[in-house]
Amino acid sequence: MTKKMIIQSSASALLIVGAVCNSGSAHAAGFEKSLTWSAASAAQAGAVVGSVAGADSLYYNPAGLAGTTSTGAEVSLNFSPTFSKFSGANPLQYSASSGNAGVGAVDGKGGFSPVGGMLASYKLSNQLAIGGGFYVSGGTKSKYEGLDYSAVSINPANLYSLQPVVETSLAITEAALGAGYEVIPGLRFGAAWRVVMVNANFSTVGSPAAAGYNPHQAITNVNIDDIKATRWNAYKLGLQYDNAEKTWGIGAQYRSEVKFTAKSANTSGQVETAATNPTALTTGFADLSNTFPQQVNLGGYVKASPTLRVSTEYSYTNYSKDKVLVINGTVNGTALSSIPQYWKNQHIGRLGFEYTGYAMPIRFGYAYTSQVTPSEYARSTFASPGSGHAIAIGSGMPLMANLDFDFAGEYSFASGTGHNIIAPNPAYPDVTNDAEFKSHAYVAHLSAKYHF
């Protein structure tokens, strides 16, 4: 029995790479979170496409670059430390085949992601403004350590030494340059050029069916490390309009589709059978191709009173474009196989409030995210196969004449029941029985803006 045979079906069941395209944290799906950085925006559930102005507009709606009332420069520093946790059934660990049910959902290790952004804008005239920045636009961090597969073995004394790791560590960052122009009072257009960068590491579990084994007899732990991609052809377009009294306004933003191929020069792993101790697999390479889909945001605000502003926004992301994650590469000299996704389009509804009747503003928001990960393709490191919810509250204050500080707290969660029908060995799907998949995150949003 060769290592090449041992790894072949594990390569076919390479679950980790599917997570390359699932950077959503606990309250999102697909690539991005429903709420990102910027304390003032996050506290209103991100419902700011019609009202955002200044440096943060480069991300939320480039038309808002021209929305400030005075000329000069603004620098925006944002830090949103994110603490997330996932739970779910891991590959081949939950199966009723051969009477070995194994274990169901297990808790993963808590993850920390330093989300943030640094942006700047400059108002060249009363009508024209430019901006630039670098920020995190997506990512996730989920990890399951020391997994016990002895319960699914034909002999419980076997398949316990390897204790594999299942992990997704993904960061999507962007560098952008943009401009906004006010055509007539209240009507603004904007555009931004984006450079999108992907960095990731992943690990998963498979079974060497091609070598004559099933999950009760042998398992493999496969790793793909240092996955990187950079795309230079992304852009955003934006529009804003508000009335002369600023009592209501509307906005729209379009984000272009980005097709990418992420490359890894380092694939590795281990295999354990009922008769052998864990054995190392030789290294290889992998290229992963997928699409960061187009997105449309529509929204607006209305002043319900001189001190209360209510904002709403709808976001559509074309994730149904991602049907298969195309994989080209090897580990242990054997070709890897592509991974079915069959994601659903994402719909996000946002509702935000800002009350300015006190010395410090009070901001509150709620966001609903539709299910993107299908219930029949659920994974422990994916966004949960169900709808997601996020709530946030925050405030802000001036620290000095030209320096503003904003802060917010966020809690997000999602859950759903699902299984996974992917099966290199048809008798042994990755997750045979329905299990509960859950995720949640706590985020502290901190922002400082300096006006020159």
C-alpha positions as CSV (number, residue, x, y, z in Angstrom):
1,M,0.0,0.0,0.0
2,T,1.6,3.3,-1.1
3,K,1.2,6.7,0.4
4,K,0.1,7.9,-3.0
5,M,-2.9,5.6,-2.8
6,I,-3.6,6.5,0.8
7,I,-3.9,10.2,0.0
8,Q,-5.9,9.9,-3.3
9,S,-9.4,10.0,-1.8
10,S,-8.4,12.4,0.9
11,A,-7.4,14.8,-1.9
12,S,-10.9,14.3,-3.4
13,A,-12.4,15.1,0.0
14,L,-10.2,18.2,0.6
15,L,-12.7,20.1,2.7
16,I,-10.5,22.9,3.8
17,V,-10.3,24.6,0.5
18,G,-14.0,25.1,0.4
19,A,-13.4,27.5,3.3
20,V,-11.2,29.7,1.1
21,C,-14.4,31.1,-0.2
22,N,-16.1,31.4,3.1
23,S,-14.7,34.2,5.0
24,G,-17.8,35.2,6.7
25,S,-17.6,35.3,10.5
26,A,-20.4,34.2,12.9
27,H,-23.1,36.4,11.5
28,A,-22.4,36.2,7.7
29,A,-21.8,33.9,4.8
30,G,-19.7,33.9,1.7
31,F,-16.6,36.1,1.9
32,E,-17.5,39.1,4.2
33,K,-19.1,40.0,7.5
34,S,-22.4,41.7,7.6
35,L,-20.8,44.4,9.8
36,T,-17.2,45.4,9.3
37,W,-15.1,48.1,10.9
38,S,-15.9,51.8,11.6
39,A,-17.6,52.3,15.0
40,A,-20.1,54.9,13.9
41,S,-21.2,52.8,10.9
42,A,-21.2,49.4,12.6
43,A,-23.3,50.8,15.5
44,Q,-26.0,51.6,12.9
45,A,-25.7,48.0,11.4
46,G,-23.8,49.4,8.4
47,A,-26.9,51.2,7.0
48,V,-24.9,54.2,5.9
49,V,-24.8,53.9,2.1
50,G,-27.0,57.0,1.8
51,S,-25.3,59.1,4.6
52,V,-21.6,58.2,4.9
53,A,-19.2,61.1,4.3
54,G,-15.5,61.6,4.5
55,A,-12.7,59.0,4.5
56,D,-14.8,56.0,5.4
57,S,-16.8,56.5,2.2
58,L,-14.0,54.9,0.2
59,Y,-15.3,51.5,1.6
60,Y,-19.0,52.2,2.2
61,N,-19.9,54.4,-0.8
62,P,-17.2,56.5,-2.7
63,A,-19.8,59.2,-3.6
64,G,-19.6,60.2,0.1
65,L,-16.0,61.4,-0.3
66,A,-17.5,64.6,-1.6
67,G,-20.2,64.7,1.1
68,T,-18.3,66.7,3.8
69,T,-19.3,70.3,4.3
70,S,-15.8,71.8,4.5
71,T,-12.6,71.5,2.5
72,G,-9.4,69.9,4.0
73,A,-8.2,66.5,4.9
74,E,-9.5,63.7,7.2
75,V,-7.7,60.6,8.5
76,S,-9.7,57.7,9.8
77,L,-8.2,54.9,12.0
78,N,-10.4,51.9,12.8
79,F,-9.8,48.8,14.9
80,S,-12.4,46.1,15.5
81,P,-10.9,43.2,17.5
82,T,-13.2,40.2,16.7
83,F,-13.6,37.1,19.0
84,S,-15.4,34.3,17.3
85,K,-16.3,30.7,17.9
86,F,-17.7,27.9,15.8
87,S,-19.3,24.5,16.5
88,G,-20.3,21.7,14.2
89,A,-19.8,18.2,13.0
90,N,-16.3,17.7,11.4
91,P,-15.6,15.6,8.3
92,L,-16.2,11.9,8.7
93,Q,-16.6,12.3,12.5
94,Y,-20.4,11.9,12.5
95,S,-21.7,8.8,10.6
96,A,-24.1,6.0,11.4
97,S,-22.5,3.7,8.9
98,S,-21.5,0.2,10.2
99,G,-23.1,1.1,13.5
100,N,-20.3,3.5,14.4
101,A,-22.1,6.8,15.0
102,G,-19.1,8.7,16.2
103,V,-19.6,12.2,17.6
104,G,-21.8,15.0,16.5
105,A,-21.2,18.7,16.8
106,V,-18.2,19.7,18.8
107,D,-16.9,23.2,19.9
108,G,-14.0,24.7,18.2
109,K,-11.3,26.8,19.7
110,G,-12.1,30.5,20.1
111,G,-10.5,32.7,17.4
112,F,-9.2,36.2,17.4
113,S,-9.1,38.4,14.2
114,P,-7.6,42.0,14.3
115,V,-10.0,43.6,11.8
116,G,-9.5,47.2,10.9
117,G,-8.8,49.9,8.4
118,M,-6.8,53.1,7.8
119,L,-8.2,55.6,5.4
120,A,-7.7,59.3,4.4
121,S,-9.6,61.8,2.2
122,Y,-8.9,65.3,1.0
123,K,-11.5,67.8,-0.2
124,L,-9.8,69.6,-3.2
125,S,-12.7,72.0,-3.7
126,N,-16.3,72.4,-2.7
127,Q,-17.2,69.7,-5.3
128,L,-14.3,67.3,-5.6
129,A,-12.6,65.0,-3.1
130,I,-10.2,62.1,-3.3
131,G,-9.4,59.3,-0.9
132,G,-7.1,56.3,-0.3
133,G,-6.8,53.5,2.2
134,F,-6.0,50.0,3.3
135,Y,-8.6,47.8,5.2
136,V,-9.9,44.4,6.0
137,S,-12.9,43.4,3.9
138,G,-13.4,39.8,4.9
139,G,-12.0,36.9,6.9
140,T,-12.6,34.2,9.4
141,K,-10.8,32.2,12.1
142,S,-12.1,28.8,13.2
143,K,-10.1,25.9,14.5
144,Y,-10.8,22.4,15.9
145,E,-7.9,20.7,17.7
146,G,-7.2,17.2,19.0
147,L,-10.2,15.7,17.3
148,D,-11.0,12.1,18.4
149,Y,-11.8,9.6,15.6
150,S,-11.6,6.5,17.7
151,A,-15.4,6.4,18.1
152,V,-15.9,5.9,14.4
153,S,-13.3,3.1,14.1
154,I,-14.2,-0.6,13.7
155,N,-11.9,-1.0,16.7
156,P,-12.2,1.9,19.2
157,A,-8.6,1.3,20.2
158,N,-7.5,2.5,16.8
159,L,-7.6,5.9,15.0
160,Y,-6.9,7.8,18.2
161,S,-3.2,8.7,17.8
162,L,-3.5,11.2,15.0
163,Q,-6.0,13.6,16.6
164,P,-6.2,15.8,13.5
165,V,-6.8,19.6,13.3
166,V,-9.5,21.2,11.2
167,E,-8.8,24.9,10.6
168,T,-9.7,27.9,8.5
169,S,-7.6,31.0,8.9
170,L,-8.5,33.6,6.2
171,A,-7.9,37.3,5.7
172,I,-9.0,39.4,2.8
173,T,-7.6,42.9,2.6
174,E,-7.9,45.7,0.1
175,A,-6.0,48.8,-0.9
176,A,-8.1,51.4,-2.6
177,L,-8.0,54.8,-4.3
178,G,-11.1,56.8,-5.1
179,A,-12.8,60.1,-5.9
180,G,-16.2,61.7,-5.3
181,Y,-17.7,64.6,-7.1
182,E,-20.8,66.7,-6.3
183,V,-22.5,67.5,-9.7
184,I,-25.2,69.7,-8.3
185,P,-26.0,70.5,-4.6
186,G,-27.0,67.2,-3.0
187,L,-26.2,64.9,-6.0
188,R,-22.8,63.1,-5.7
189,F,-21.1,60.4,-7.7
190,G,-18.0,58.4,-6.8
191,A,-15.7,55.6,-7.9
192,A,-12.9,53.6,-6.3
193,W,-10.2,51.3,-7.7
194,R,-9.5,48.3,-5.4
195,V,-6.6,45.9,-5.1
196,V,-7.9,42.7,-3.4
197,M,-5.5,40.4,-1.5
198,V,-6.1,36.9,-0.1
199,N,-4.0,35.1,2.6
200,A,-5.1,31.8,4.1
201,N,-4.1,28.5,5.8
202,F,-6.3,25.5,6.1
203,S,-6.5,21.9,7.5
204,T,-9.0,19.1,7.1
205,V,-9.7,15.4,7.5
206,G,-10.4,12.8,4.8
207,S,-10.4,9.1,4.2
208,P,-8.3,7.1,1.7
209,A,-11.1,5.3,-0.1
210,A,-9.0,4.8,-3.2
211,A,-6.6,2.6,-1.2
212,G,-9.5,0.4,-0.1
213,Y,-10.2,2.0,3.2
214,N,-13.3,3.6,4.7
215,P,-13.5,6.2,7.5
216,H,-13.7,3.4,10.1
217,Q,-10.3,2.0,9.0
218,A,-8.1,5.0,8.1
219,I,-8.1,8.8,8.2
220,T,-5.8,11.5,6.8
221,N,-5.1,15.1,8.0
222,V,-4.3,17.4,5.0
223,N,-2.9,20.9,5.2
224,I,-2.7,23.7,2.6
225,D,-0.6,26.6,3.9
226,D,0.5,30.0,2.7
227,I,-2.4,30.5,0.2
228,K,-2.0,33.8,-1.5
229,A,-3.7,35.8,-4.3
230,T,-3.7,39.5,-5.5
231,R,-6.2,40.9,-8.0
232,W,-5.8,44.4,-9.4
233,N,-9.0,44.8,-11.4
234,A,-11.6,45.5,-8.8
235,Y,-13.7,48.7,-8.5
236,K,-16.7,50.3,-6.8
237,L,-19.2,52.9,-8.1
238,G,-21.4,55.0,-5.8
239,L,-24.3,57.5,-5.9
240,Q,-25.8,59.7,-3.2
241,Y,-28.6,62.3,-3.1
242,D,-30.0,64.3,-0.2
243,N,-32.3,67.3,0.0
244,A,-31.1,70.8,0.8
245,E,-32.3,70.5,4.4
246,K,-30.5,67.2,4.9
247,T,-33.7,65.7,6.3
248,W,-33.6,62.7,4.0
249,G,-31.2,61.1,1.6
250,I,-30.6,58.0,-0.6
251,G,-27.6,56.1,-1.8
252,A,-26.4,53.2,-3.9
253,Q,-23.2,51.3,-4.4
254,Y,-22.0,48.7,-6.9
255,R,-19.0,46.4,-6.2
256,S,-17.5,44.6,-9.2
257,E,-16.9,40.9,-9.4
258,V,-13.4,39.6,-8.8
259,K,-12.2,36.3,-10.2
260,F,-9.1,35.0,-8.5
261,T,-6.6,32.1,-8.3
262,A,-5.0,31.7,-5.0
263,K,-1.7,29.8,-5.0
264,S,0.0,27.6,-2.3
265,A,3.4,26.1,-2.6
266,N,3.0,24.0,0.5
267,T,0.6,21.1,0.9
268,S,1.3,18.4,3.5
269,G,-0.4,16.0,5.9
270,Q,-0.4,12.7,7.8
271,V,-2.2,9.4,7.4
272,E,-3.2,6.8,10.1
273,T,-4.7,3.4,9.6
274,A,-6.0,0.8,12.0
275,A,-2.7,-1.0,11.6
276,T,-0.2,1.9,11.4
277,N,0.9,4.9,13.4
278,P,0.6,8.4,11.8
279,T,2.8,8.7,8.8
280,A,3.9,11.9,7.1
281,L,2.8,12.6,3.5
282,T,5.1,14.3,1.0
283,T,4.5,18.0,0.2
284,G,3.0,19.4,-2.9
285,F,1.3,22.5,-4.3
286,A,-2.2,23.8,-5.0
287,D,-4.0,26.6,-7.0
288,L,-7.5,27.4,-6.0
289,S,-9.8,29.4,-8.3
290,N,-13.1,31.1,-7.4
291,T,-15.1,34.3,-7.6
292,F,-15.6,37.2,-5.1
293,P,-19.0,38.1,-6.5
294,Q,-20.6,41.4,-7.4
295,Q,-22.6,43.3,-4.8
296,V,-25.3,46.0,-4.9
297,N,-26.3,48.1,-1.8
298,L,-29.4,50.4,-1.8
299,G,-30.5,52.5,1.1
300,G,-31.3,55.8,2.6
301,Y,-32.1,57.8,5.8
302,V,-34.8,60.1,7.1
303,K,-34.8,62.5,10.0
304,A,-37.8,61.4,12.0
305,S,-37.1,64.5,14.2
306,P,-34.3,67.1,14.5
307,T,-32.5,64.6,16.9
308,L,-33.4,61.2,15.5
309,R,-32.2,59.7,12.2
310,V,-33.4,56.4,10.9
311,S,-31.4,54.5,8.3
312,T,-32.2,51.4,6.2
313,E,-30.2,49.4,3.7
314,Y,-30.6,46.3,1.5
315,S,-27.5,44.4,0.3
316,Y,-27.5,41.8,-2.5
317,T,-24.4,39.6,-3.2
318,N,-24.4,37.2,-6.1
319,Y,-22.9,34.2,-4.3
320,S,-24.9,31.7,-6.4
321,K,-22.0,32.3,-8.9
322,D,-19.8,30.1,-6.7
323,K,-20.9,26.6,-7.6
324,V,-17.5,24.9,-7.5
325,L,-14.1,25.7,-6.0
326,V,-11.7,24.7,-8.8
327,I,-8.5,23.1,-7.4
328,N,-5.4,22.3,-9.3
329,G,-2.5,20.8,-7.4
330,T,-1.0,17.8,-5.6
331,V,-0.1,16.4,-2.2
332,N,1.9,13.2,-2.0
333,G,2.1,13.3,-5.8
334,T,-1.6,12.8,-6.3
335,A,-3.9,15.4,-7.9
336,L,-6.4,17.3,-5.7
337,S,-10.1,17.4,-6.7
338,S,-12.4,20.4,-6.9
339,I,-15.0,21.1,-4.2
340,P,-18.7,21.7,-4.9
341,Q,-20.2,24.8,-3.2
342,Y,-23.6,25.6,-4.7
343,W,-24.0,28.7,-2.5
344,K,-27.1,30.8,-2.5
345,N,-27.3,34.5,-3.1
346,Q,-26.9,36.6,0.0
347,H,-29.5,39.1,1.1
348,I,-28.8,41.5,4.1
349,G,-31.3,43.8,5.6
350,R,-30.1,46.6,7.9
351,L,-31.8,49.0,10.2
352,G,-30.0,51.8,12.1
353,F,-30.8,54.6,14.5
354,E,-28.8,57.7,15.7
355,Y,-30.2,59.9,18.4
356,T,-28.4,63.2,19.1
357,G,-30.5,64.7,21.8
358,Y,-27.9,64.1,24.5
359,A,-24.3,65.3,24.9
360,M,-23.1,62.0,23.3
361,P,-25.0,60.4,20.4
362,I,-26.7,57.1,20.9
363,R,-26.5,54.7,17.9
364,F,-28.2,51.3,17.6
365,G,-28.6,48.8,14.7
366,Y,-29.7,45.4,13.6
367,A,-28.7,43.3,10.5
368,Y,-30.3,40.2,9.2
369,T,-28.3,37.9,6.8
370,S,-30.0,35.2,4.7
371,Q,-28.6,31.6,4.5
372,V,-25.9,31.2,1.9
373,T,-24.3,27.8,2.8
374,P,-26.7,25.1,1.7
375,S,-27.9,22.7,4.4
376,E,-26.6,19.7,2.3
377,Y,-23.1,21.2,2.1
378,A,-22.6,22.3,5.8
379,R,-19.1,22.4,7.2
380,S,-17.8,23.1,10.7
381,T,-15.6,25.9,9.4
382,F,-18.2,27.4,7.1
383,A,-20.8,30.0,8.1
384,S,-23.6,28.1,9.7
385,P,-26.3,26.7,7.3
386,G,-28.9,29.1,8.5
387,S,-29.8,32.8,8.8
388,G,-27.5,35.2,10.8
389,H,-28.2,38.1,13.0
390,A,-26.1,41.0,14.3
391,I,-26.9,43.7,16.9
392,A,-24.8,46.7,17.8
393,I,-24.9,49.8,20.0
394,G,-22.4,52.6,20.3
395,S,-21.7,56.3,20.8
396,G,-18.9,58.9,20.3
397,M,-17.3,62.1,21.5
398,P,-14.9,64.8,20.5
399,L,-11.5,64.4,22.2
400,M,-10.3,67.8,21.0
401,A,-11.2,70.4,18.4
402,N,-10.1,68.3,15.4
403,L,-10.3,64.7,16.8
404,D,-13.4,62.6,17.2
405,F,-13.6,59.2,18.9
406,D,-16.4,56.6,18.2
407,F,-17.0,53.2,19.9
408,A,-19.5,50.4,19.6
409,G,-20.1,46.8,20.7
410,E,-21.5,44.1,18.5
411,Y,-22.8,40.6,19.1
412,S,-23.6,38.3,16.1
413,F,-24.8,34.8,15.8
414,A,-26.1,32.2,13.4
415,S,-27.2,28.6,13.6
416,G,-28.7,25.8,11.4
417,T,-29.0,22.1,11.0
418,G,-27.3,20.4,8.1
419,H,-25.2,17.6,6.7
420,N,-22.7,17.2,3.9
421,I,-23.3,14.9,0.9
422,I,-19.8,15.2,-0.6
423,A,-18.5,11.6,-0.7
424,P,-15.3,10.4,-2.5
425,N,-16.4,7.0,-1.2
426,P,-20.2,7.0,-2.0
427,A,-21.0,5.0,1.1
428,Y,-19.4,7.5,3.4
429,P,-20.5,11.2,3.0
430,D,-18.5,13.7,4.9
431,V,-21.4,14.4,7.4
432,T,-24.0,11.6,7.0
433,N,-26.5,12.7,9.7
434,D,-28.0,16.1,10.3
435,A,-26.1,18.0,13.0
436,E,-26.4,21.5,14.5
437,F,-23.9,24.1,13.3
438,K,-23.5,27.3,15.3
439,S,-21.3,30.3,15.4
440,H,-21.1,33.6,17.3
441,A,-18.8,36.6,17.6
442,Y,-18.2,39.5,19.9
443,V,-16.7,42.6,18.4
444,A,-15.4,45.9,19.9
445,H,-15.4,48.7,17.3
446,L,-13.0,51.6,18.0
447,S,-12.5,54.5,15.6
448,A,-10.7,57.9,15.6
449,K,-11.0,60.6,13.0
450,Y,-8.6,63.6,12.7
451,H,-9.7,66.6,10.6
452,F,-7.0,68.9,9.2
